[in-house]
Amino acid sequence: MAPFVLFIAFRHIRKRGLQSGLTVLGVGVGVMVLITALSLTNGFIAQLINSTLQATPHLVLQSFDGSTHQDKPEMLTRLNGMPEVAAAAPFLTSQALIARRANKTLGLRGSQGFTQLIGIEPDLMRKVLDLPVLTQQSTAITSDNGIVLGTSLARRQLGITLGEEILINDIRGNRAFFSLVGTFEVGNELIDGIVSYISISNLQKYLGLDSEITGYYIRLHEPDKASAIGIHLGNDFNMQPFSWEHLFSNLLHQLRLQKALISAVVFLIVLVAAMGITNILVLSVAEKTEEIAILRALGTSSRQILAIFTMEGFILGLTGTIIGMLFGIATSLYFRFQPYPLPGDLYFITELPVQLQWLDFVWVGLLSITTSILAGLLPARRASRLLPANVLR
C-alpha cells in the first residue's frame, strides 16, 4: 500500500510543480521567520535575565515578618558551608526619599526620587552580586558617606554626577548626606531606577540600629533551582526564602507572554501557507476526478485515496518545514556572528542577542507538519468519498 500511495502522491505533486514549489516556499518562509523570531526572543529574554541577576541575589533569606535581627557570624558561616550555596552575605534594607539640593549659583534645580537603600559589606557582596562597581569602589563605599546608585536613578531622575552630595530622608525623619561614588546599570528599570548601595555599617548608623541586619543575600551554584533550594534552606534556618523567580515573577510572566504572542502572530504565515496546500489539493481533486474514479473501479479503496491526498499535504509540509528550519538556523547564526547593532542610549543591549533552543525546533516542526496534514484532510476526504459509478456514468 505504502509504495503505491507514495507513487501517486509524488506524481500529483510533480504535475503541479510550480504551485507545489510556491507552497513549499510559503511554508518554508513561515517556519524560517518563526525560528528566527523565537531565537531572537530567547536571546533577549536570556540577556535580560542575566543582566537582572547581576544585581539580584539568587535567593534571599529574611525573617518571616520582615523585621531586622542581630547579625550572627556563625549563621553566615553555616550558610557558606551549605553545598548548594556559592556565596552568602548579610544585608540591611530600608526605603527612603532621595534628593539633590538646588544650587542657584550653578542654576541647578532640586530633584528627588524614591530609593531602596541596601546596606552591604562590599568584600562579601561582590561574591554574591556581579556588579563591578562594588569591587572598584569598595573603599569609597565603606567610607563615611559613600553611596552607589543605579544609572537611571542618578542621571535621569536626580541628574547628579560623581562626587555630588545627595540627601537621604526616611519616613522616621532620619536625614543624612551621602556622596555619589559610583553608578551601575543592568538594564532593568526596577533595579536601575530604585536601588542604591551603601555600607551596612553606615546604614545601621543612619537607622540607629546596632549590628542588626534584614537577612542574607545568597548566590547558588544552580540558580534555576532557587525555589526548591530556598524551601530547604528556609526550613533549616527558620527564615522566609524569596527566590529571584519570585521577586521578578511579573517580569518573567510578561516575557513568556511576549514570546507566546510573537509565536502566535508569526505562525499566521505558516497558516496562510497551509491554506495553499488546501488550494492545491482541492484543484487536484477537481482535475483528477476521473482518474480517482478509475482507481476506485480498479480496486483502490477509499482509505488509499484518503492516504494519497493526505500524503501530498504531509510531503509539502515536511519539505517546507525542513527548508524553513535550515534557513532559520542559518539566519539565526548570521545574527549571532554578525550581530545587528542597537543604539546603546535607547536599549540596555547594544546588539540583538540570539539563543537557539532545540525545543523550539521540535514544537515548530510538529506544529507546521500537523497544520499541513490538517490542511490536506478536507480535500482528501472529499476525494475518498467520490463514487466511481456516478463519475464514469
JOZI-V887347 format. One record per helix or strand. SS is the DSSP state (helix for helix, strand for strand). FROM is the first residue (numbers start at 1). TO is the last residue. If there is no record, write none. Layout:
BEGIN
ss=[SS,SS]
from=[FROM,FROM]
to=[TO,TO]
END
This chain:
BEGIN
ss=[helix,helix,strand,strand,helix,strand,strand,strand,strand,helix,helix,helix,strand,helix,strand,strand,helix,strand,helix,strand,strand,helix,strand,helix,helix,helix,helix,strand,strand,helix,helix]
from=[2,17,59,69,73,85,103,108,111,122,132,138,146,151,165,175,189,195,200,212,215,223,240,244,249,289,302,341,351,358,388]
to=[15,54,62,70,81,100,103,108,120,125,136,141,150,158,169,184,192,199,207,213,220,237,243,247,287,297,337,341,351,384,392]
END
